[in-house]
Amino acid sequence: MECVACHETAGRDHRFREMMVGTRQEFAYWECLACGCLQIVAVPENMSAYYPSDYYSFALRAAAWKGWYYRSYFAAPRLMKALRRCSPDFASVIGSKPRPGARILDVGCGGGELVGILRILGFEAFGIDPHVRTSTPFVQRASLDDVQGDWDMVMFHHSLEHMVDHAEVLRSVRSKLKQGGLCLVRIPVATWAWKHYGRDWVQLDAPRHFVVHTPRSFELTAEAAGFRVERIVFDSDEFQFYGSELYRRDIPLRSNEAHGAFSRREIAMFRARAAELNRKQLGDQAAFSLTTDSSSQGESTK
């Protein structure tokens, strides 16, 4: 094996189980000892079989009311932030400060909930996803290679880890961005939770996650594509604890036994621990803001 991020060849073999649905089928993964990147050894031929029809990202859940709700962040941000924290995907987009009416492409958008919210807020947002069941005027069953045009922002909200050859994907993104455009990538990252839970870490999500980065391995990948990491925000939540604790008990995420497995007090404790890990930059997911670096223009075309 050769690392997809740093191209080193010293590594460690792993066997990770499918535990979201609970088939417990094992898949071979490889960990780079240089940068820590984890990658699947062989991608299954029929990946659609591992995305059930009710997969969480395919649903368009209340995008309309959320869009109108989030408009309040512009009218009275202090009040709304005091009342309720906005979702990490929306927070990462608004935190990137896109211009009014910006053209935004959501790659791997699922059912397009975030696309719908952004359109309500006045952004020219579109989404693509090769696994979505049906297309709409603003969400297409397509891949990045099918997309043309210049974009102010191209974003991946927990979709890049479902793809192979991340450097090549990011090179394609760079070719589609306007001058001064931004690439926003939210992905799981192998930090404390990976070290603590090992193969029971819920974000491994075999075999759907092909590549799981460390912060360092993703930075190397972005640089190879001609980007520089301008900003990193760790935004993990209680999921890293309750999902991983379920897997430690051999309980699939989508099982009757998983419902009510933890008390409200335990969930609150998980949430507080996640916030502390984020402050220490050790959360198990992060949002990377990538900008183009003119000094690496030549490298980006390699």
Backbone bond lengths (Angstrom), bond angles and torsions (degrees), N, CA, C in turn:
res aa  C-N    CA-C-N  psi(-1)  N-CA   C-N-CA  omega(-1)  CA-C   N-CA-C  phi
1 M - - - 1.462 - - 1.520 110.06 -
2 E 1.320 115.01 149.06 1.461 121.93 173.21 1.514 107.87 -126.17
3 C 1.311 116.76 135.63 1.454 121.05 -177.56 1.527 110.50 -63.98
4 V 1.333 116.50 133.93 1.458 120.94 179.26 1.528 112.07 -73.94
5 A 1.331 116.50 -14.64 1.463 119.92 -178.00 1.519 112.99 -99.32
6 C 1.343 116.87 -51.32 1.471 119.86 -175.07 1.528 113.10 -113.41
7 H 1.350 117.44 -6.71 1.468 124.29 175.61 1.527 113.95 69.03
8 E 1.316 116.94 14.50 1.468 119.44 172.10 1.529 109.17 -75.43
9 T 1.335 116.34 160.92 1.468 120.28 -175.01 1.528 113.88 -116.44
10 A 1.321 117.45 -5.19 1.469 119.73 177.40 1.522 108.61 -81.88
11 G 1.335 115.97 124.08 1.450 117.89 -176.67 1.510 113.74 -155.99
12 R 1.329 114.61 -176.57 1.467 121.80 -177.27 1.525 108.29 -132.34
13 D 1.328 117.00 136.69 1.460 122.51 179.78 1.523 111.12 -86.44
14 H 1.337 115.27 146.24 1.468 122.12 177.65 1.521 109.68 -138.21
15 R 1.337 116.13 159.78 1.455 123.06 170.95 1.528 107.14 -125.36
16 F 1.341 116.62 116.61 1.456 121.68 -178.69 1.533 109.13 -112.28
17 R 1.343 115.85 142.67 1.465 121.32 -177.52 1.531 111.97 -95.55
18 E 1.334 115.31 149.42 1.461 120.15 168.43 1.521 106.88 -78.45
19 M 1.337 116.50 116.63 1.461 120.17 -175.14 1.525 113.75 -127.77
20 M 1.318 118.55 -3.90 1.460 118.22 177.67 1.536 109.17 -66.09
21 V 1.330 116.53 -55.20 1.457 121.44 175.49 1.526 110.12 -80.85
22 G 1.336 115.13 -36.03 1.458 119.30 177.16 1.505 114.91 102.95
23 T 1.347 117.97 27.32 1.464 119.26 175.78 1.529 110.95 -70.93
24 R 1.318 115.83 -26.19 1.469 123.86 -177.93 1.535 112.80 64.26
25 Q 1.308 115.99 14.94 1.466 120.03 173.98 1.518 108.90 -63.44
26 E 1.328 117.70 138.12 1.462 121.62 -177.06 1.526 110.88 -98.37
27 F 1.336 114.20 145.37 1.457 121.94 179.72 1.525 109.15 -131.51
28 A 1.331 115.36 141.83 1.466 120.68 -178.68 1.528 109.97 -81.78
29 Y 1.319 115.99 130.22 1.463 123.40 174.48 1.521 108.98 -126.21
30 W 1.310 115.36 163.22 1.468 122.01 -177.74 1.521 108.81 -134.23
31 E 1.318 116.21 134.15 1.461 122.49 -179.47 1.521 110.19 -110.47
32 C 1.329 117.30 124.05 1.457 121.36 176.70 1.526 109.64 -74.35
33 L 1.322 116.94 127.55 1.459 120.48 -179.66 1.519 112.78 -78.97
34 A 1.335 117.01 -11.44 1.464 120.27 -179.66 1.527 111.85 -85.57
35 C 1.349 116.94 -52.01 1.474 119.96 -176.09 1.517 113.20 -113.68
36 G 1.329 117.23 -7.41 1.461 120.51 176.42 1.505 115.85 86.68
37 C 1.324 119.01 -0.32 1.463 122.30 -178.12 1.531 110.57 -63.05
38 L 1.332 116.21 138.39 1.457 122.63 176.74 1.524 109.06 -109.23
39 Q 1.335 117.66 135.29 1.454 120.23 -179.22 1.515 110.99 -143.75
40 I 1.338 115.53 147.18 1.452 120.62 178.01 1.529 108.56 -71.92
41 V 1.328 117.13 143.80 1.461 121.00 -177.57 1.522 110.89 -77.23
42 A 1.324 117.70 -42.00 1.476 121.79 -179.93 1.518 108.67 -141.48
43 V 1.318 116.31 123.89 1.464 121.29 179.28 1.525 109.26 -74.92
44 P 1.333 119.38 128.08 1.469 120.89 177.16 1.525 111.37 -57.62
45 E 1.322 116.33 147.19 1.460 120.99 -175.72 1.528 112.80 -65.03
46 N 1.320 117.44 -45.53 1.464 121.11 -176.61 1.528 110.10 -107.47
47 M 1.338 116.44 80.92 1.451 119.27 -177.39 1.522 112.93 -68.44
48 S 1.320 118.14 -24.64 1.466 120.31 179.89 1.526 111.31 -58.94
49 A 1.323 116.25 -27.73 1.457 120.00 -179.78 1.524 112.30 -66.28
50 Y 1.322 116.66 -19.61 1.463 120.74 -178.65 1.527 112.42 -96.13
51 Y 1.348 116.73 6.27 1.456 121.60 176.03 1.525 108.19 -117.77
52 P 1.324 118.87 92.34 1.463 120.35 -179.57 1.522 111.18 -61.31
53 S 1.331 116.33 158.47 1.467 121.24 -175.27 1.521 112.50 -60.81
54 D 1.326 117.23 -25.53 1.465 120.24 179.13 1.530 111.89 -100.96
55 Y 1.327 116.22 24.08 1.470 120.25 176.74 1.526 108.91 -53.60
56 Y 1.339 116.46 136.96 1.464 121.37 -165.76 1.527 114.09 -55.33
57 S 1.327 118.80 -35.21 1.462 119.84 -173.46 1.521 113.50 -79.88
58 F 1.368 117.80 -9.48 1.454 119.67 -177.53 1.531 112.40 -80.17
59 A 1.319 117.54 -18.81 1.462 120.73 -175.44 1.524 111.09 -81.20
60 L 1.330 115.29 140.72 1.468 121.08 174.28 1.525 105.82 -97.10
61 R 1.323 116.47 89.02 1.449 121.55 -170.11 1.529 111.67 -93.35
62 A 1.326 115.68 102.78 1.460 121.46 170.28 1.518 113.41 51.15
63 A 1.336 117.23 40.13 1.457 119.61 -179.24 1.518 111.65 -62.10
64 A 1.333 116.04 -34.58 1.461 119.08 -176.24 1.525 111.76 -63.41
65 W 1.343 117.11 -53.85 1.462 117.25 -177.51 1.512 111.71 -67.95
66 K 1.330 117.77 -31.92 1.460 119.00 177.21 1.522 110.71 -66.30
67 G 1.331 116.37 -38.03 1.460 119.46 178.49 1.511 111.84 -61.23
68 W 1.335 115.94 -45.76 1.463 118.93 178.92 1.524 110.76 -68.12
69 Y 1.319 116.72 -36.03 1.471 120.42 178.04 1.528 110.34 -62.35
70 Y 1.349 116.31 -45.32 1.463 119.42 -176.53 1.521 112.48 -71.09
71 R 1.335 116.94 -18.09 1.456 118.01 175.01 1.527 110.81 -60.97
72 S 1.328 115.57 -25.77 1.466 119.97 179.53 1.520 112.27 -65.58
73 Y 1.336 116.73 -21.08 1.464 119.17 178.32 1.526 111.10 -65.50
74 F 1.324 115.06 -26.52 1.457 118.59 178.21 1.522 111.01 -84.10
75 A 1.344 117.06 -31.01 1.453 120.93 -178.00 1.522 112.33 -82.32
76 A 1.339 116.76 -42.93 1.469 120.22 -177.32 1.523 109.11 -146.00
77 P 1.330 117.43 70.37 1.470 120.37 -172.57 1.521 114.54 -61.28
78 R 1.321 117.96 -39.21 1.465 119.20 -178.33 1.523 111.29 -64.76
79 L 1.340 115.36 -42.42 1.455 119.41 -179.90 1.511 111.02 -64.23
80 M 1.327 117.38 -47.40 1.446 120.60 -175.81 1.521 112.15 -67.44
81 K 1.321 117.30 -37.02 1.461 119.60 178.15 1.516 110.81 -67.19
82 A 1.318 116.19 -30.59 1.460 119.72 177.29 1.520 111.18 -72.10
83 L 1.343 116.27 -33.11 1.452 120.13 -177.87 1.526 112.33 -77.61
84 R 1.344 116.43 -42.39 1.458 118.59 -174.80 1.515 110.39 -162.36
85 R 1.319 116.52 137.02 1.461 121.05 179.20 1.519 109.65 -77.36
86 C 1.322 116.71 134.50 1.463 119.91 178.40 1.529 109.74 -75.49
87 S 1.321 116.00 163.75 1.463 120.65 -177.59 1.526 110.24 -67.45
88 P 1.348 117.41 150.71 1.472 120.57 -177.69 1.522 113.71 -60.66
89 D 1.350 118.00 -35.36 1.466 118.43 -179.10 1.530 110.70 -66.71
90 F 1.331 116.63 -45.14 1.462 120.06 177.96 1.530 110.43 -65.02
91 A 1.322 116.82 -42.70 1.469 120.44 -179.31 1.522 111.10 -60.74
92 S 1.325 117.04 -38.82 1.467 119.77 -178.41 1.521 111.48 -67.89
93 V 1.335 117.03 -36.41 1.464 120.18 178.74 1.524 110.29 -68.15
94 I 1.319 116.77 -51.28 1.461 120.52 -178.18 1.527 110.71 -65.77
95 G 1.343 116.31 -34.38 1.462 119.72 176.92 1.514 112.91 -64.88
96 S 1.342 116.66 -22.06 1.461 120.97 177.08 1.528 112.39 -80.25
97 K 1.343 116.56 -7.49 1.469 124.01 175.00 1.530 113.03 55.76
98 P 1.345 116.76 57.66 1.470 118.34 175.03 1.532 110.08 -67.60
99 R 1.309 116.28 148.40 1.470 120.25 179.53 1.526 109.23 -67.27
100 P 1.336 118.98 155.04 1.463 121.31 176.90 1.535 111.08 -55.92
101 G 1.317 116.18 132.17 1.453 120.75 179.11 1.510 115.06 76.00
102 A 1.316 118.08 12.84 1.468 121.90 -177.33 1.525 111.49 -57.91
103 R 1.346 115.34 147.13 1.463 121.62 175.16 1.525 107.80 -85.40
104 I 1.326 115.31 117.16 1.461 121.67 -173.82 1.518 109.44 -124.74
105 L 1.327 115.98 129.71 1.462 122.04 177.75 1.520 109.10 -112.01
106 D 1.339 115.88 123.66 1.457 122.35 178.05 1.526 108.14 -101.95
107 V 1.338 116.67 108.91 1.465 122.35 -177.17 1.525 109.25 -90.44
108 G 1.341 115.95 123.57 1.453 119.78 -174.97 1.514 110.50 77.25
109 C 1.330 116.17 47.01 1.466 122.05 -169.71 1.518 114.10 -80.32
110 G 1.338 118.36 -7.36 1.454 119.38 -175.54 1.516 110.27 62.75
111 G 1.332 116.48 -135.30 1.456 120.73 179.95 1.506 114.50 -72.34
112 G 1.318 118.26 -10.70 1.458 121.55 174.85 1.511 115.57 91.29
113 E 1.316 116.97 25.46 1.478 119.60 -179.93 1.525 111.50 -57.38
114 L 1.336 117.41 -49.77 1.459 120.29 -178.23 1.527 111.13 -66.04
115 V 1.328 117.01 -36.78 1.468 120.69 176.80 1.521 109.90 -58.17
116 G 1.333 116.93 -45.82 1.454 121.15 179.54 1.519 112.49 -61.39
117 I 1.322 116.59 -41.96 1.458 120.95 178.71 1.525 110.75 -62.27
118 L 1.333 116.45 -46.80 1.463 120.28 -177.66 1.526 111.76 -65.73
119 R 1.320 117.13 -34.60 1.459 119.70 178.07 1.529 110.63 -67.29
120 I 1.322 117.55 -39.32 1.461 121.14 176.09 1.521 110.46 -60.67
121 L 1.325 116.28 -33.44 1.460 121.02 -179.59 1.526 112.67 -83.42
122 G 1.325 117.89 2.58 1.455 120.61 173.38 1.509 115.96 98.88
123 F 1.324 117.78 3.70 1.459 120.31 178.06 1.531 109.96 -86.05
124 E 1.320 116.10 149.35 1.460 121.87 176.83 1.529 107.77 -87.31
125 A 1.323 115.14 77.62 1.462 121.43 -172.25 1.525 111.04 -101.71
126 F 1.330 114.66 141.14 1.459 122.56 176.75 1.526 107.86 -138.04
127 G 1.328 115.90 156.67 1.453 120.05 179.33 1.510 112.23 -133.15
128 I 1.325 115.97 150.45 1.468 121.94 174.74 1.520 108.85 -133.29
129 D 1.337 115.77 146.89 1.465 120.96 178.56 1.527 107.90 -161.07
130 P 1.333 118.86 123.11 1.472 120.62 -178.54 1.523 113.16 -71.59
131 H 1.341 117.55 -13.66 1.462 120.36 -176.28 1.519 113.52 -105.19
132 V 1.340 117.95 -6.37 1.457 119.28 -178.63 1.525 109.36 -65.07
133 R 1.329 116.71 142.01 1.467 120.78 -172.81 1.521 113.06 -73.14
134 T 1.328 117.52 -40.56 1.460 121.26 -178.37 1.517 110.27 -132.84
135 S 1.340 116.23 152.18 1.457 121.59 178.83 1.528 110.23 -98.84
136 T 1.323 115.77 154.79 1.455 123.63 174.93 1.527 106.65 -130.84
137 P 1.333 119.12 174.55 1.467 119.06 177.63 1.522 114.37 -57.93
138 F 1.333 117.61 -24.77 1.452 120.36 -175.18 1.527 113.46 -115.49
139 V 1.314 117.69 -6.40 1.464 122.85 176.71 1.518 107.80 -131.15
140 Q 1.330 116.43 118.51 1.451 121.50 -175.97 1.524 111.72 -115.71
141 R 1.329 115.26 144.08 1.461 119.92 172.00 1.518 106.57 -79.43
142 A 1.304 116.34 95.51 1.467 121.65 -173.24 1.518 109.60 -159.71
143 S 1.328 115.28 168.64 1.458 121.82 175.83 1.522 109.37 -111.93
144 L 1.318 116.70 173.04 1.455 121.44 -178.32 1.524 111.73 -60.62
145 D 1.316 117.73 -33.63 1.468 121.24 -179.49 1.529 112.13 -65.09
146 D 1.333 116.71 -21.21 1.467 120.61 -178.62 1.526 112.62 -83.44
147 V 1.334 117.39 -7.42 1.464 121.79 -171.72 1.516 110.81 -97.43
148 Q 1.337 115.87 136.25 1.462 122.10 175.55 1.528 108.99 -117.50
149 G 1.317 116.13 174.02 1.458 120.44 172.19 1.507 113.73 96.13
150 D 1.333 114.32 165.00 1.465 121.60 -179.32 1.524 110.03 -96.03
151 W 1.333 115.36 136.41 1.464 121.60 -176.49 1.527 110.36 -122.65
152 D 1.317 115.10 144.05 1.461 119.73 173.78 1.525 110.87 -76.34
153 M 1.319 115.66 -33.28 1.463 120.84 179.39 1.519 109.69 -146.67
154 V 1.322 115.72 134.72 1.460 122.07 169.67 1.515 106.19 -118.96
155 M 1.323 116.88 130.54 1.464 118.80 -173.38 1.526 112.02 -133.97
156 F 1.318 113.87 151.10 1.459 123.43 178.15 1.530 107.01 -127.71
157 H 1.307 117.02 112.61 1.460 120.38 176.99 1.522 108.26 -106.04
158 H 1.325 115.37 93.48 1.463 122.53 -178.67 1.524 111.36 54.10
159 S 1.323 114.25 47.15 1.463 120.89 174.83 1.522 111.82 -125.59
160 L 1.340 118.18 -27.86 1.462 120.22 -177.37 1.519 111.51 -62.17
161 E 1.330 117.98 -34.50 1.459 120.53 -179.53 1.527 112.10 -66.16
162 H 1.338 117.53 -12.93 1.460 122.50 176.87 1.528 111.60 -90.07
163 M 1.326 117.40 6.99 1.464 122.04 -176.38 1.528 109.97 -120.24
164 V 1.330 115.99 160.04 1.456 121.54 175.78 1.526 109.05 -101.82
165 D 1.328 116.46 162.52 1.472 123.77 175.18 1.528 111.60 53.04
166 H 1.310 115.88 67.26 1.455 121.51 -175.77 1.527 113.05 -62.46
167 A 1.310 117.96 -34.43 1.462 119.86 179.23 1.525 110.22 -63.50
168 E 1.322 117.12 -41.29 1.459 120.55 179.10 1.524 110.89 -67.88
169 V 1.321 117.09 -39.31 1.464 120.43 176.80 1.520 110.06 -60.18
170 L 1.325 117.15 -45.44 1.463 120.38 -179.11 1.523 112.00 -68.18
171 R 1.327 118.11 -32.39 1.471 120.09 174.42 1.534 109.99 -62.66
172 S 1.331 115.49 -41.29 1.452 119.34 177.69 1.527 110.65 -62.86
173 V 1.318 116.56 -40.43 1.464 120.71 177.33 1.514 110.61 -60.50
174 R 1.315 116.04 -44.87 1.468 119.49 -177.42 1.522 111.33 -60.69
175 S 1.325 116.90 -36.03 1.464 120.24 -179.56 1.524 112.00 -70.26
176 K 1.326 117.45 -16.47 1.459 121.36 -177.84 1.529 113.14 -103.08
177 L 1.333 117.16 -3.94 1.461 120.73 -179.21 1.526 111.38 -86.90
178 K 1.320 115.82 144.61 1.458 120.74 171.15 1.523 109.59 -69.01
179 Q 1.318 116.72 163.94 1.456 120.85 174.56 1.529 108.93 -56.86
180 G 1.317 116.46 127.31 1.458 120.42 -178.21 1.504 114.21 81.00
181 G 1.352 117.12 8.93 1.454 120.96 -179.32 1.519 112.35 -71.72
182 L 1.324 115.30 167.11 1.463 121.92 -174.78 1.520 110.31 -125.19
183 C 1.324 115.94 140.15 1.463 122.03 170.69 1.525 107.82 -110.13
184 L 1.313 116.26 124.10 1.463 122.26 -179.62 1.526 108.57 -110.76
185 V 1.327 116.80 122.95 1.468 121.24 -177.02 1.518 109.36 -126.66
186 R 1.319 115.82 118.19 1.469 121.52 173.43 1.527 107.71 -109.57
187 I 1.319 116.25 122.66 1.458 121.86 -174.98 1.531 110.07 -144.15
188 P 1.341 117.50 159.71 1.466 119.05 168.37 1.520 109.27 -70.66
189 V 1.309 116.92 148.51 1.463 121.11 177.98 1.527 109.44 -131.15
190 A 1.320 114.81 137.95 1.458 121.56 -177.21 1.528 109.48 -82.26
191 T 1.312 115.35 97.29 1.472 121.30 178.05 1.522 108.52 -128.50
192 W 1.327 117.57 -121.61 1.463 121.45 -175.20 1.528 112.40 -60.64
193 A 1.332 117.68 -47.01 1.464 120.47 -174.80 1.526 111.69 -61.70
194 W 1.339 117.45 -38.74 1.458 120.76 177.88 1.525 110.21 -64.60
195 K 1.315 116.69 -44.27 1.463 119.98 179.67 1.525 111.66 -66.18
196 H 1.323 116.82 -34.30 1.466 121.21 -175.87 1.531 112.30 -81.17
197 Y 1.325 117.27 -43.64 1.462 120.78 -173.45 1.527 113.92 -99.39
198 G 1.330 117.85 -19.24 1.456 119.56 -179.22 1.516 111.77 59.06
199 R 1.327 117.99 -133.38 1.468 121.45 -174.50 1.525 112.84 -65.95
200 D 1.333 118.70 -11.71 1.458 121.63 177.09 1.522 113.07 -90.22
201 W 1.327 117.46 1.15 1.464 119.99 177.54 1.529 109.04 -62.82
202 V 1.316 116.79 123.35 1.454 121.93 -172.11 1.521 113.18 -63.50
203 Q 1.338 117.95 -29.01 1.458 120.56 -176.52 1.527 113.60 -77.43
204 L 1.312 118.89 -4.73 1.471 119.62 174.09 1.528 109.47 -65.68
205 D 1.320 116.65 -42.12 1.466 124.35 172.49 1.526 113.11 43.72
206 A 1.326 116.30 51.52 1.465 120.60 176.59 1.533 109.96 -65.76
207 P 1.341 118.02 142.40 1.464 127.79 -3.57 1.535 112.96 -96.64
208 R 1.332 117.19 10.72 1.472 120.25 -173.96 1.524 112.48 -67.40
209 H 1.330 117.77 -32.14 1.460 120.81 178.25 1.533 108.79 -92.62
210 F 1.334 115.48 110.17 1.463 120.33 -177.82 1.519 112.03 -79.22
211 V 1.324 116.52 -40.15 1.461 121.94 -178.00 1.526 108.47 -133.97
212 V 1.324 116.36 126.87 1.464 121.88 175.98 1.524 107.35 -120.29
213 H 1.320 115.54 116.64 1.453 121.57 -173.75 1.523 113.03 -88.63
214 T 1.319 114.62 159.03 1.451 122.23 156.75 1.527 105.74 -91.51
215 P 1.336 118.66 163.44 1.475 118.18 175.40 1.524 112.55 -53.83
216 R 1.326 117.26 -38.79 1.460 120.85 -178.78 1.527 111.64 -68.52
217 S 1.320 117.89 -43.68 1.468 119.17 -178.07 1.525 111.17 -66.63
218 F 1.338 116.85 -33.94 1.461 117.24 177.77 1.526 111.09 -71.29
219 E 1.309 117.17 -37.30 1.465 119.89 177.19 1.529 110.33 -60.46
220 L 1.322 117.35 -41.37 1.464 121.25 177.39 1.528 110.97 -63.16
221 T 1.322 116.17 -40.09 1.460 120.80 179.82 1.521 110.98 -65.37
222 A 1.338 116.35 -44.23 1.465 120.61 179.03 1.521 111.04 -62.12
223 E 1.321 116.69 -42.54 1.466 120.66 179.73 1.523 111.15 -63.76
224 A 1.322 117.59 -37.98 1.465 121.21 179.15 1.529 111.33 -64.20
225 A 1.343 116.40 -25.67 1.459 120.70 179.62 1.525 112.55 -92.08
226 G 1.331 117.73 2.99 1.451 120.88 178.37 1.513 114.84 90.52
227 F 1.334 117.36 15.17 1.460 122.08 176.68 1.528 109.82 -105.48
228 R 1.308 114.64 162.82 1.460 120.00 166.54 1.523 108.01 -125.96
229 V 1.320 115.95 146.47 1.461 120.94 179.71 1.521 108.32 -81.11
230 E 1.317 115.27 111.54 1.461 120.89 -177.75 1.523 111.83 -86.29
231 R 1.342 116.30 -30.67 1.465 119.64 -173.12 1.518 109.11 -158.44
232 I 1.322 116.97 140.76 1.458 122.70 174.43 1.521 108.16 -127.77
233 V 1.326 116.64 127.59 1.462 122.13 176.20 1.524 107.75 -123.77
234 F 1.315 117.06 118.23 1.463 121.04 177.42 1.527 108.06 -82.02
235 D 1.339 115.93 125.99 1.462 119.90 -173.72 1.529 112.74 -133.04
236 S 1.325 117.01 35.32 1.459 119.89 179.34 1.530 110.27 -71.21
237 D 1.324 115.04 162.85 1.460 120.02 -179.10 1.523 109.78 -137.33
238 E 1.329 115.76 -163.24 1.467 120.44 -174.72 1.519 113.65 -66.14
239 F 1.340 117.78 -15.06 1.458 121.44 -177.87 1.522 112.25 -57.17
240 Q 1.343 117.16 -36.18 1.465 119.51 -178.39 1.524 111.54 -62.12
241 F 1.325 116.55 -25.95 1.467 120.13 -179.83 1.514 112.16 -89.93
242 Y 1.358 117.33 -54.06 1.460 115.92 -173.91 1.529 111.92 -70.50
243 G 1.362 117.71 -34.31 1.453 118.84 176.74 1.521 112.05 -65.76
244 S 1.314 116.45 -44.47 1.464 120.86 -179.04 1.519 111.79 -69.07
245 E 1.331 117.03 -36.92 1.468 119.96 177.36 1.525 110.77 -65.85
246 L 1.327 117.11 -36.07 1.464 119.63 174.88 1.517 110.72 -61.32
247 Y 1.330 116.60 -46.45 1.463 120.15 -177.97 1.529 110.99 -64.76
248 R 1.312 116.92 -33.63 1.470 119.77 176.18 1.523 110.90 -61.83
249 R 1.333 115.69 -31.17 1.460 120.95 179.11 1.527 111.87 -90.32
250 D 1.346 116.61 6.42 1.460 123.32 -178.73 1.525 111.41 63.51
251 I 1.336 116.70 36.69 1.461 122.85 178.67 1.527 108.71 -109.10
252 P 1.324 119.26 117.99 1.471 120.76 177.68 1.518 111.37 -62.87
253 L 1.326 115.51 151.49 1.460 120.53 -179.03 1.519 110.92 -62.40
254 R 1.345 116.22 -39.96 1.456 121.21 -179.53 1.525 110.02 -100.34
255 S 1.286 115.96 72.25 1.453 120.79 178.20 1.521 108.84 -142.15
256 N 1.316 116.53 155.36 1.461 120.23 177.95 1.519 111.60 -60.81
257 E 1.328 115.43 -32.88 1.459 120.40 -178.91 1.520 111.90 -66.48
258 A 1.346 116.89 -26.12 1.462 120.29 -178.54 1.524 112.24 -71.95
259 H 1.342 116.27 -29.10 1.456 119.97 -178.41 1.533 110.14 -70.35
260 G 1.307 115.86 125.30 1.461 120.41 179.57 1.508 114.38 75.43
261 A 1.341 116.60 15.93 1.472 119.39 -178.94 1.518 111.93 -68.27
262 F 1.343 116.67 -23.86 1.461 120.39 -178.51 1.523 110.18 -127.32
263 S 1.305 115.69 145.92 1.457 121.09 -179.76 1.526 110.29 -77.39
264 R 1.315 116.34 166.78 1.458 120.27 176.02 1.520 111.12 -60.00
265 R 1.309 115.30 -36.99 1.469 119.43 179.31 1.525 110.44 -64.31
266 E 1.335 117.10 -40.98 1.466 120.25 179.32 1.533 110.62 -66.54
267 I 1.333 117.48 -41.72 1.468 120.83 178.57 1.529 109.80 -61.99
268 A 1.331 116.53 -42.27 1.472 119.96 178.21 1.526 110.79 -62.54
269 M 1.310 116.68 -37.92 1.459 120.77 178.03 1.532 110.18 -66.42
270 F 1.338 116.66 -42.49 1.466 120.37 177.13 1.529 110.53 -60.06
271 R 1.335 115.91 -41.75 1.464 120.34 -178.66 1.524 110.83 -64.04
272 A 1.322 116.44 -41.24 1.466 120.44 179.64 1.523 111.01 -66.91
273 R 1.326 116.97 -39.33 1.467 120.45 178.74 1.526 110.78 -66.64
274 A 1.334 116.35 -37.32 1.470 120.10 177.69 1.520 110.58 -63.54
275 A 1.326 116.91 -42.88 1.462 120.59 179.38 1.522 110.86 -62.20
276 E 1.318 116.78 -38.42 1.464 120.08 178.81 1.529 110.83 -66.94
277 L 1.336 117.54 -41.16 1.464 120.46 177.07 1.527 111.10 -63.66
278 N 1.326 117.11 -38.28 1.467 119.86 177.04 1.525 111.08 -61.40
279 R 1.327 116.51 -42.27 1.474 120.13 179.42 1.525 111.03 -62.24
280 K 1.332 116.00 -31.83 1.461 120.67 179.78 1.529 112.16 -89.13
281 Q 1.344 116.69 5.14 1.467 123.45 -177.32 1.528 111.23 59.13
282 L 1.334 114.56 41.23 1.455 121.25 179.42 1.523 112.26 -126.21
283 G 1.339 116.77 11.65 1.455 119.55 176.69 1.511 111.24 -62.54
284 D 1.339 116.15 162.85 1.472 118.54 -175.01 1.519 113.14 -94.84
285 Q 1.336 117.74 11.71 1.463 120.77 168.56 1.526 108.08 -151.40
286 A 1.343 114.71 153.75 1.461 119.21 -175.13 1.515 110.28 -151.96
287 A 1.336 115.15 155.73 1.465 122.74 175.35 1.521 108.16 -107.12
288 F 1.330 116.18 122.85 1.464 123.07 -179.88 1.525 108.90 -107.12
289 S 1.322 117.08 123.62 1.463 121.74 174.03 1.522 107.95 -96.93
290 L 1.335 116.43 119.65 1.458 121.99 -175.40 1.522 109.98 -112.35
291 T 1.313 116.04 132.44 1.460 121.35 174.86 1.517 108.66 -122.96
292 T 1.330 116.11 159.11 1.454 119.81 179.46 1.512 110.22 -77.34
293 D 1.305 114.49 146.37 1.464 121.96 179.17 1.515 107.29 -117.18
294 S 1.315 117.08 110.65 1.461 120.60 -175.05 1.515 113.17 -59.64
295 S 1.332 116.76 -26.33 1.465 119.57 -179.18 1.518 112.30 -68.89
296 S 1.360 116.85 -18.30 1.468 119.93 -178.66 1.516 111.90 -109.04
297 Q 1.339 116.60 19.90 1.464 120.62 -178.28 1.518 111.64 -55.19
298 G 1.317 116.93 -40.45 1.460 119.71 -179.01 1.505 111.86 -66.32
299 E 1.350 117.83 -37.64 1.448 120.88 -178.02 1.509 111.81 -66.63
300 S 1.330 117.36 -33.35 1.459 119.98 -171.76 1.508 112.47 -66.23
301 T 1.290 119.23 -17.68 1.463 121.50 -178.78 1.512 113.23 -95.94
302 K 1.324 116.60 -0.24 1.457 119.48 -179.08 1.529 110.94 -74.48
